[in-house]
Amino acid sequence: MAFSKGHRLPLILFLLLCVNVLLAPAVQAAIPGTESRFSAYTITLLGLVTLCLCVYLFVVIFQPERF
């Protein structure tokens, strides 16, 4: 399944949001006290974005000829 560069971003955002929906309840259960569901989703999304940025930077550092 080949996607053009213009269609990759919406697909990546959709997959990121799907993973966020799956991980947010676990984050909400791990947070002590009573945090709102919005806070759990926000913390999970922040963690996923940080992980994606780390992977991207790792690839850029070790394969600079691709960029």
SVG drawing of the C-alpha trace seen along z (x, -y; Angstrom):
<svg xmlns="http://www.w3.org/2000/svg" viewBox="-13 -18 38 20">
<polyline fill="none" stroke="black" stroke-width="0.4" points="0.0,0.0 1.8,-3.1 0.9,-6.5 2.0,-9.7 3.7,-12.3 0.6,-14.4 -1.4,-11.5 1.0,-10.4 0.4,-13.1 -3.3,-12.5 -2.7,-8.8 0.0,-9.4 -2.2,-11.7 -5.1,-9.3 -2.9,-6.4 -1.5,-8.7 -5.0,-9.5 -6.0,-5.9 -3.0,-4.9 -3.9,-7.8 -7.4,-6.5 -5.9,-3.1 -3.3,-4.4 -5.2,-7.2 -7.1,-5.0 -3.9,-3.4 -2.4,-6.8 -5.5,-7.9 -5.3,-4.8 -1.7,-5.4 -2.2,-9.1 -2.7,-9.3 -5.7,-11.4 -8.6,-12.6 -7.5,-13.9 -9.8,-14.7 -10.1,-12.5 -8.8,-15.5 -5.6,-15.6 -5.0,-11.9 -5.5,-12.3 -3.2,-15.4 -0.4,-13.6 -0.7,-10.6 -0.6,-12.7 2.5,-14.6 4.2,-11.3 3.5,-10.0 4.7,-13.2 7.9,-13.0 8.4,-9.4 7.9,-10.2 10.3,-13.1 12.9,-10.9 12.6,-8.3 12.8,-11.0 15.9,-12.6 17.5,-9.2 16.9,-8.4 18.2,-11.9 21.4,-11.5 22.2,-8.0 21.0,-8.3 21.6,-11.9 21.9,-11.1 18.2,-10.3 17.4,-14.0"/>
</svg>
